[in-house]
Amino acid sequence: MLFCEKYGKAIDFLLEKSNIAVRYRVTRELCDGSNPNDLENLQEELIYSERAVRLINCLKNRKEYHGSTLYAVENSLNMLVDMGFQYGKGFSEFDEVINELADEARELPVDKNHVLRHLSHIVVVPFLLRAGFRDEWVKEFTIKRICLIHDFVTLNQYDIYDDILKYKSIPKCFRNRPIVRPDLYENGWFKIPLEYDIYGFACLMPELTVDLQSKVNDIISYILDSRFQAIKDGYGILADKKRYWAMGWDPKPTDLRKDYRCNPILLKLDLLGRFSVAANSEWFTQALKLINEYTDESGIYHFPKSFLTEKDSNWILGSHMGLGENRRRKDALTIEGTFRALVIMKNILKEM
């Protein structure tokens, strides 16, 4: 059965009830842009929508790459992409901002003495790819990350921590967290996979050589391994010259044994469903089973509010699951949740 036939009632519901962002993306992605004239009109409406204008302004006036506010690139950029914005697809103002951002990021100075010297690039490059930007340096950076991480995961090591007794003057707030081995972030190049990396790999996967695709699948298999699930959430602490930093950004799938309703399960399914090795995994099968408990006979999903968090925090943590629907409306969560679920379902049809 074709996707549109199976989920026709849910698609009709979204087209009838949703705001401009969801209607645009449903028409472009779930209906494959079957009516170009409709798509063009929807795109124009989307560009001038209040939410889009506000987020474009935040991206233009960005204050940082990594952070929890809308003026951090990782948040405003991804929220625009979630609304349907894509580089080179007729969003002229968006394209201008992306070009400016990419030029800025490419020339970003690197502090050779800082343990997080490459973090800004690790954060911004995957999301430039997610926005549809494909300059050669962005692809080369991502391929470098694939090869570096692959070299580590093929060692089949899951003991990533150092002897804490070797370290002095650890801040009190960090003393209950393990210290990641310094060789795993030597010269600021993280050898362990970060959540940001996985987004970059997902975006570039169809364009990679067979050899590089195989390496990415090895990395995904590594993070799906139960031994990786046992690693401390957020990895732990980084140490450099008697200074310490709290890490984060581990790419572990949502722990389905815990209260998954308070975790970004939809975001994880959307991301990991873009890899065949993940889409066919036991974790993915169980996660799909869980979310499908919330669907009705029409293919419409009724998720609890905790599935669709919207708050001031990092997008990558699942804090901006809203798509611009008025949350005061009774059907807002149903619209946003159904759309996100259908995107997952369509993606996995390509991978299974």
N, C-alpha and C positions, 0 to 999 in steps of 0.2 A: 504494500500500500504506500502511495506517495505521501510525503510529509504533510502537504497541504490538505490531503484527503483525511488523513488520520486526525489532524488537529484543526480541521476547518472551523468548527464551532468556536474554539478558543481564539483562533485568529480573527474571526468575525467579531467576537466580543471585544478584542483589543482595538480593532479598527473603529468600532462604534463608540467605545467608552473612553479611550485613552487620550492623553494630551499629545502635543505635537511631536515630542521626542520619540515616544513609543510608536506612534502612528508612522513616523518616518522610517524607523528601523524595521518595523513589521513589514512595511511595503518594500523596503530595499533588501532585507535579508530573509525574511520568512516567506515572502511572496516573490522573491527574486526580481524585484523591480519590474514586475510584469506590465505596469503602465508608466512609461517614461514621463508623460506629461504630469500625471499625478505626483510622481516622485519629485519633479522639478518644482512644482508648486509647494509641496510639503517642505522641501529643502529651504526655499526662500522664507517660509513661515518660521522654520526652525532657527535660521540665522538671526532673525530679529526678535526671537522670544526673549523674555525678560531674564530667564535663567542663563541662557547662552551668552547674552550681552554681559551679564555680571561675571561669568566665569572667564570670558575672553579678557575682560578688564583685569581680573586677578592674575591671569597668565601674563598679560602685558606688563603688569606692575609687580612681577614676581620678586620675592625677597630671598628665596632659598630654593634649593633643589629638593632637599629632604627635610620634612617637618610635618606638623599636624594641622596647619592652617590652610585656608584656600589660596594663600599667597605662596605656598610651597608648590613647585612644579608638579611633584608626584600626585598631588590631589586635584588641582584645577584641570590639568591636562587630561587625566584619566576620566574625570567627570564629563568633560567635553566629548571624549571618545565614546563614553557610555551613552551620550545623547545622540551619537551618530556622526560626529565630526571626523573627517578623514582628510589627510593631506593629499592634494592633487585631485580632489573630487568636487571642485566647484565652490569650496569654502575659502574665498580669496583672503579675507582678513585673517582667518585661522592659518592659512599657508604662510602669510607674512610673519606672523608671530613664531611659527615653527621654524622658519628659515633663520630668523633672528636668534632664537633659542639654540638651534643647532650650531650656528656659527660661534655663539658665545661658549657653548659647552666644549666645542672642539678645541678652542684656544684657552680653556680653563687652566690656570696655573696649578701645578701640583707641588704641594709642600713635601719635599723629600724626607723631612724629618717627622712626619705625622703618620701614625699607624693607620689612619683612615684616609690616606692621601688620594686613593682612587674611588672613594665611596660615591662622590657626586656623579662620576661617569657611570658607575655600576647602577646607580639609581635612575639617571635620566635616559641612558641609551635604550634600555628595553621599552620605555614608554614613548620614545620617539618612533621606535619600530611599531609599537601598538597603534600609534597615530597614523601609520602608513608611510613614514619617512624612510627612505632607503639609500641615502648617500653611502658611498663605499666605506668611509671611515667607521660608520655606525655598524655596518655588517662585519668589518674586520675586527672591531672591538668585541663583538658578540662571539665570533668564531674563536678569538683568543680565549675568551671565558670558557667556551665549550671545551677546548683542548686542555686548558689548565685544570679545570674541575674533573674532566675525564681521567687525566693522569692520576688524580688522587683517588677517585672512586674505584678505579680498577685495582687498587691496593687492597680493597675490601676491608678497610679499617673503619671501625665505629668507636674506638676509644680515642676521642679527640682532645682529652683533657690532660693538663700538666699537673705535676705535684705541687699543691698549694703551699707546701712548707718552704718552697724555694723563693717565695715572694714575701716581701716585707711591706709594712705600712699600708696594707689593703684597707681602703675606706670601710667603715663599719657597715654601710648600706650594701656593700658587695660581698661581705664575708660568708654569706650563706649560698653563694653561687660559685660554680666551678670556673677555673681559668682555662681558656682554650689554648692549646699548644701554639706557641709563637711561630713555629714553622708552617702553620696552616694559614698565616696571613703575613708572611714574609714580604717586606717592601710594600705592604699595603695591598697585595694581591691575594684575595681570599681564595683558597683552594677548595674550601667547603662550599657547597651550593647555597646561594641565597634566594629568597623568594623573588627578588627582582630578576635574577638570572633566568628563572623559569619562564617568566613572561617574555623575555627576549627570545628564548629558545622557541617558545610556542609560536611567536609571530614569524620567525625566520624559517621554521621547520620545513615548510613546503618548498623553499628556495635552496635548501642545503643539498650538498652531494650525498650520495648513499652512505659514504663513510662517515660523514658528520652526523647524519640522521641516526646512524647506529650508535655513535658516541652519546648523542642526546638521550636515546632510549636507555643506554646503560646508566646515565645519570638519574633518569626518572625511576628506573628499577631500584637504584640505590636508596632514593628517598622513600620508596614504598616498602622497603624492607623493615621488618618488625624491629630489627636492631637499631635502625635509625629512629624509629618511633620512641625508643627508650632514651634518646638523647634529651638533655634538659631543654625545655621550651626556651626559645630565643638563644640557644647555644650556651651563652655564659658571658664571661668577662674577658676583655682584651687587655694585655699588659704591655707597656712600652716605656722603658727608662723610668721606672718607679711611678708611672702614671697609669691610671686604669679607666677603661670605658665599658659601659654596659653595652652588650651586643644585642642583637635581635634578628629578625628577618629569616628565621629558619623556615624552610619550605615544607614542613611536615603536613600531611593531609590531616583534616579534622579528625580528632580522636572520637570514634563513634561509640566507644564504651562509656564516655562521659556525657554530659548534657550538651549534645551537639547543637541544640537549639540556640545556644548562646555563642555559637561559633560561626564563622563565615562559610558555612557548608556550600551555599550556592556559588560563591566566588571560587571556592576550591574545585567544585565540579566543573565550572565553566573553564577554568584554567587547565586542569588535568585531563579533561575530556578531549583536549586537542592533541593528545599523544595516544597512539594506539596501544602502547604497552600499559598505559594507565587505564584507558577506557575498558580494557579487558581484564583488569585486576579484580581481586576479591574485594578490596576496599571500595572500588568504584561501584561494583554490583550492589554492595550493601548500602552505600550512600544513596544510590538511585532508588533503591527499595524504600528507604526512609522518606525521601522527599515525595515519592509517588503515593505515600499514604495520605497526602494532603490534596490529592486531585479528586475531581468529581467525574461523573459520566460524560461531561462535555469537554473534558481535557483542561478545565480551568483549575488553577491551583489556589488554595486558601491557606497560606502560610501564616504562622504566628508572627507578631511584630518583630520578635528577636531575630528572625531570618533576614529582615530587611532594614537593618539599623541605618539611621541617618543622624549623625552627630559630628561635632568638631573633633576630628582625629584623622589618622592616616587612612587613605583610601585602600591601601594594600591590606589593611587589617579588617576590611569589610565594614568600614564606618560610613561609607557613602553609597549605600545600596539603593537609595532613592533615584528616581528618573524624572523628577520634576512634577509628579502627581501631587495634587493638594491632599496632604495627609489628613485633612479634616473630613474629606469625603469618605463615605463608608466603603467604597470599592477601590480606594487608592492602593492599598496593599495587595489586593487581589490582582489588579492590573499589573503592577510592577513585578509581583512574584510570578504571575503566569508568563509574562514576557521573558523573564530571566530563565524560567524552567524550559520554555520552548526553545530558546537559544541553545541551552545545554543539549536538549534532545536532538536538535538538528545537527549540532556539531558531532555528536557521537555516531550518528548515522554514517558520517564520512570516515570515521576511524575504526568502526567495528567490522 
